[in-house]
Amino acid sequence: MDTTLHHVDGLLDLPPEGTGTRPGVKKALVGHGARVVMFRFAAGQVLAEHTAAFPILVQCLSGTVEFVAGEQTVALSPGAVANLDTRVPHEVRAVTDALFQLVMLDPAAAP
């Protein structure tokens, strides 16, 4: 069993600027059972409705985004986190410039 600690420095600096209506995206880490992806949104950018193959945890690290799943919309700002089950359609809309973290809970993920 691999017990090595995996980490990333500078998460907040990883994602590039987005282009047009799409946010910038950068894979940050693939670790033991998790994949971390960082998004940089400009106000008004949208990550269009999609689904994830695994349960996810999402957190807005700066700014504010609207996280939409089905009929529910929640505003996420620093200090808030949301969890979503597998294959639930969802969308992310940037209310302000924002930095957003996605953690996919993938049991097969390995460094």
Residue pairs with C-beta under 8 A, 6 or more apart in sequence:
2 32
2 110
2 111
4 111
6 29
6 31
6 32
6 111
7 29
8 14
8 28
8 29
8 36
11 28
11 36
11 38
11 61
11 101
12 61
12 62
12 99
14 26
14 28
14 38
15 23
15 24
15 25
15 26
15 38
15 39
15 40
15 99
16 24
16 25
16 26
16 40
17 24
17 40
17 42
18 24
18 25
18 40
18 41
18 42
18 45
21 44
21 45
21 46
22 45
22 46
22 47
23 39
23 40
23 41
23 42
23 45
23 47
23 92
23 94
23 100
24 39
24 40
25 37
25 38
25 39
25 40
26 37
26 38
27 35
27 36
27 37
28 36
28 37
28 38
29 35
29 36
30 36
30 109
30 110
30 111
31 109
31 110
31 111
32 109
32 110
32 111
33 105
33 106
33 107
33 109
34 103
34 104
34 105
34 106
34 109
35 54
35 103
35 104
35 106
35 109
36 101
36 102
36 103
36 104
37 101
37 102
37 104
38 99
38 100
38 101
38 102
39 47
39 92
39 99
39 100
39 101
39 102
40 98
40 99
40 100
41 47
41 63
41 65
41 92
41 94
41 97
41 98
41 99
41 100
42 94
42 97
43 63
43 94
43 95
43 96
43 97
43 98
44 94
45 93
45 94
46 91
46 92
46 93
46 94
47 91
47 92
47 93
48 91
49 68
49 89
49 90
49 91
50 89
50 90
50 91
51 86
51 87
51 88
51 89
51 90
52 84
52 86
52 87
52 88
52 90
52 104
53 86
53 87
53 104
53 106
54 86
54 104
54 105
54 106
54 107
55 83
55 84
55 85
55 86
55 104
55 105
56 83
56 84
56 102
56 103
56 104
56 105
57 81
57 82
57 83
57 102
57 103
57 105
58 67
58 76
58 81
58 82
58 83
58 84
58 92
58 100
58 101
58 102
58 103
59 76
59 80
59 81
59 82
59 100
59 101
59 103
60 76
60 77
60 78
60 80
60 98
60 99
60 100
60 101
61 78
61 98
61 99
61 100
61 101
62 78
62 97
62 98
62 99
63 77
63 94
63 95
63 96
63 97
63 98
63 99
64 75
64 76
64 77
64 94
64 95
64 96
64 98
65 75
65 76
65 92
65 93
65 94
65 95
65 98
65 100
66 73
66 74
66 75
66 76
66 92
66 93
66 95
67 73
67 74
67 75
67 76
67 82
67 90
67 91
67 92
68 90
68 91
68 92
68 93
69 84
69 88
69 89
69 90
70 88
70 89
74 80
74 82
75 95
76 82
76 100
84 90
92 100
